Amino acid sequence: MVDEHILIVEDEIKIADLLSDYLLKAGFKVSCLARGDEAVEQVKNMAPALILLDLMLPGMDGITVCREVRRFSNVPIIMVTARVEEMDRLIGLEIGADDYICKPFSPREVVARVRAVLRRARPVETPRRLIAGPITLDEYTRQVTIDEKALSLTPSEFGLLNVLIASPERVFSRSELLDKVQGYQFEGYDRTIDSHIKNLRRKIADILPGKECILTIYGVGYKLSM
């Protein structure tokens, strides 16, 4: 969708300029910031369609920025990091990032990831209203309620629950969930599914304490069981 606004938060000017050039050519509007401590207020003011967020930033690191943004917004966030430690990436996912990409990267791959994340953040063409036990998911409004209480989900969390609730009791492998929700598969990315499932379980448990709805089928994957 042309004219969607992407906010790049990156202190390496050459990288920010490179990303900006490719996103502009792809039809997006782009704004850039070099400091983390300016990002939260900018998100409130401009309401971007997606944030490309570097992990190492002056003023406020990307993890803290992501955490602060998640206090008031479910805007899609892709973490951009030069760190190779898997734990850094998993922390970003666990606090609400939708995806991550590691430096060095192909700018074309970043554009493809941006499009994939935005695609799953939009309403589907033939929306359904899905119900499983106390959980109701509306594909048109992208709202989820449990016992009529609203559940605030990121696009990735919504996509996962959408797949699971559409086929309750069916077991999905991690690779199937990656393909259906992320739209692509890379080595090691099955861990992103584990992080999103962990977040989903925590949010559901806040409303349904003691009720485990998303079950782990060891050696296979996950299923929704009410």
C-alpha positions as CSV (number, residue, x, y, z in Angstrom):
1,M,0.0,0.0,0.0
2,V,1.6,3.2,-1.2
3,D,2.1,6.1,1.3
4,E,2.4,4.0,4.4
5,H,4.8,5.8,6.7
6,I,7.9,4.0,8.0
7,L,9.9,5.4,10.9
8,I,13.6,4.4,10.8
9,V,15.4,4.8,14.2
10,E,19.0,4.2,13.3
11,D,22.1,6.2,14.4
12,E,24.4,5.0,11.5
13,I,23.6,7.6,8.9
14,K,24.7,5.5,5.9
15,I,22.5,2.6,7.0
16,A,19.5,4.9,7.6
17,D,20.0,6.6,4.2
18,L,20.3,3.2,2.4
19,L,17.1,1.9,4.1
20,S,15.3,5.2,3.4
21,D,16.3,5.1,-0.3
22,Y,15.0,1.6,-0.8
23,L,11.7,2.2,1.1
24,L,11.1,5.4,-0.8
25,K,11.6,3.6,-4.1
26,A,9.1,1.0,-2.9
27,G,6.5,3.6,-2.4
28,F,6.6,4.3,1.3
29,K,6.9,7.6,3.1
30,V,10.0,7.6,5.4
31,S,11.1,9.5,8.5
32,C,14.5,9.0,10.2
33,L,15.7,9.5,13.8
34,A,19.2,8.9,15.1
35,R,18.4,8.9,18.9
36,G,16.3,6.4,20.9
37,D,15.2,9.0,23.4
38,E,13.4,10.9,20.6
39,A,11.6,7.9,19.2
40,V,8.8,7.4,21.7
41,E,7.4,10.9,21.4
42,Q,7.8,10.8,17.6
43,V,5.7,7.6,17.5
44,K,3.0,9.3,19.5
45,N,3.0,12.3,17.2
46,M,3.2,10.6,13.8
47,A,1.6,7.2,14.3
48,P,3.8,5.4,11.8
49,A,2.6,2.3,9.9
50,L,5.8,0.4,11.0
51,I,9.1,1.1,12.9
52,L,12.5,-0.1,11.9
53,L,14.3,0.0,15.2
54,D,18.0,-0.4,15.8
55,L,19.0,-2.1,19.0
56,M,22.0,0.0,19.9
57,L,21.1,3.7,20.0
58,P,22.2,6.8,21.8
59,G,20.0,8.3,24.5
60,M,17.8,5.1,24.8
61,D,18.5,1.6,23.6
62,G,16.1,-0.1,21.2
63,I,14.9,-2.6,23.8
64,T,13.7,0.2,26.0
65,V,12.2,2.1,23.1
66,C,10.2,-1.0,22.1
67,R,9.1,-1.6,25.7
68,E,7.9,2.1,26.0
69,V,6.1,2.0,22.7
70,R,4.3,-1.2,23.6
71,R,2.8,0.6,26.6
72,F,0.5,2.6,24.2
73,S,0.7,1.2,20.7
74,N,0.7,-2.1,18.8
75,V,2.4,-0.6,15.8
76,P,4.5,-3.2,14.0
77,I,8.2,-3.1,15.0
78,I,11.1,-4.8,13.3
79,M,14.3,-4.8,15.3
80,V,17.5,-4.2,13.4
81,T,20.6,-5.4,15.2
82,A,24.3,-6.0,14.7
83,R,24.4,-8.2,17.8
84,V,24.9,-11.9,17.1
85,E,23.7,-13.2,20.4
86,E,20.4,-14.9,20.1
87,M,19.3,-13.7,23.5
88,D,19.3,-10.1,22.4
89,R,16.9,-11.0,19.6
90,L,14.7,-13.0,21.8
91,I,14.4,-10.2,24.4
92,G,13.2,-7.9,21.6
93,L,10.6,-10.4,20.5
94,E,9.4,-11.1,24.1
95,I,8.8,-7.4,24.8
96,G,6.7,-7.1,21.7
97,A,8.8,-6.7,18.5
98,D,7.2,-8.4,15.5
99,D,10.4,-9.4,13.7
100,Y,14.1,-8.9,13.7
101,I,16.8,-8.6,11.0
102,C,20.5,-8.8,11.6
103,K,23.3,-6.6,10.1
104,P,24.7,-6.9,7.5
105,F,21.5,-7.3,5.5
106,S,20.2,-6.9,2.0
107,P,18.1,-3.7,1.7
108,R,15.7,-5.6,-0.6
109,E,15.2,-8.2,2.1
110,V,14.3,-5.5,4.6
111,V,11.7,-4.1,2.1
112,A,10.3,-7.6,1.7
113,R,10.1,-8.0,5.5
114,V,8.4,-4.6,5.9
115,R,5.8,-5.6,3.3
116,A,5.3,-9.0,5.0
117,V,4.8,-7.5,8.4
118,L,2.4,-4.7,7.1
119,R,0.5,-7.3,5.1
120,R,-0.4,-9.3,8.2
121,A,-1.3,-6.1,10.1
122,R,-4.1,-5.4,7.6
123,P,-7.7,-6.8,7.7
124,V,-8.2,-9.8,5.4
125,E,-10.3,-9.5,2.3
126,T,-13.0,-11.9,3.4
127,P,-13.1,-11.4,7.2
128,R,-14.5,-13.9,9.6
129,R,-15.6,-13.8,13.2
130,L,-14.0,-16.8,14.9
131,I,-15.0,-18.2,18.3
132,A,-13.3,-20.8,20.5
133,G,-14.7,-21.1,24.0
134,P,-14.5,-17.6,25.6
135,I,-12.2,-16.3,22.9
136,T,-13.6,-14.3,20.0
137,L,-11.4,-13.0,17.1
138,D,-12.8,-10.6,14.5
139,E,-10.7,-10.5,11.4
140,Y,-12.3,-7.3,10.1
141,T,-11.8,-5.1,13.2
142,R,-8.7,-7.1,14.2
143,Q,-10.1,-7.2,17.7
144,V,-9.8,-10.1,20.2
145,T,-11.9,-10.5,23.3
146,I,-11.9,-13.0,26.1
147,D,-15.1,-13.1,28.1
148,E,-15.8,-9.7,26.4
149,K,-12.6,-8.3,27.8
150,A,-10.3,-6.8,25.1
151,L,-7.0,-8.5,24.4
152,S,-4.3,-6.2,23.0
153,L,-2.1,-8.0,20.5
154,T,0.8,-7.2,18.1
155,P,0.2,-8.1,14.5
156,S,2.4,-11.2,14.9
157,E,0.5,-12.3,18.0
158,F,-2.9,-11.7,16.3
159,G,-1.7,-13.7,13.2
160,L,-0.7,-16.6,15.3
161,L,-4.0,-16.7,17.3
162,N,-5.9,-16.3,14.0
163,V,-4.3,-19.4,12.6
164,L,-4.8,-21.4,15.8
165,I,-8.4,-20.4,16.4
166,A,-9.4,-21.1,12.8
167,S,-8.4,-24.8,13.4
168,P,-8.8,-25.6,17.1
169,E,-7.2,-28.9,18.1
170,R,-5.1,-29.0,15.0
171,V,-1.4,-29.3,15.7
172,F,0.7,-26.8,13.7
173,S,4.5,-27.2,13.4
174,R,6.7,-24.2,14.0
175,S,7.6,-24.1,10.3
176,E,3.9,-24.1,9.3
177,L,3.2,-21.2,11.7
178,L,6.2,-19.3,10.3
179,D,4.9,-19.8,6.8
180,K,1.3,-18.8,7.6
181,V,2.1,-15.9,9.9
182,Q,5.5,-14.5,8.9
183,G,5.3,-15.4,5.2
184,Y,8.9,-16.6,5.1
185,Q,11.2,-19.0,6.7
186,F,14.9,-18.6,7.7
187,E,17.2,-20.9,9.7
188,G,16.6,-20.2,13.4
189,Y,13.4,-18.3,12.9
190,D,11.3,-21.0,14.6
191,R,12.5,-19.4,17.9
192,T,10.4,-16.3,16.9
193,I,7.3,-18.5,17.1
194,D,8.2,-19.7,20.6
195,S,8.6,-16.0,21.7
196,H,5.3,-14.9,20.2
197,I,3.5,-18.0,21.7
198,K,5.0,-17.1,25.1
199,N,3.6,-13.6,24.8
200,L,0.2,-14.9,23.7
201,R,0.0,-17.3,26.7
202,R,0.9,-14.5,29.1
203,K,-1.7,-12.1,27.8
204,I,-4.4,-14.8,27.8
205,A,-3.5,-15.9,31.3
206,D,-4.0,-12.3,32.5
207,I,-7.7,-12.7,31.7
208,L,-8.0,-16.5,32.2
209,P,-5.6,-17.3,35.1
210,G,-4.9,-21.0,35.4
211,K,-6.3,-21.8,32.0
212,E,-3.7,-23.0,29.4
213,C,-5.3,-22.7,26.0
214,I,-2.3,-23.0,23.7
215,L,-0.7,-26.4,24.3
216,T,2.8,-27.5,23.3
217,I,2.9,-30.8,21.5
218,Y,6.5,-31.7,22.2
219,G,8.6,-32.5,19.1
220,V,5.8,-31.2,16.8
221,G,4.5,-27.7,17.6
222,Y,1.4,-26.0,19.1
223,K,-2.4,-26.3,19.1
224,L,-5.3,-24.3,20.5
225,S,-7.4,-26.4,22.9
226,M,-10.4,-25.1,24.9
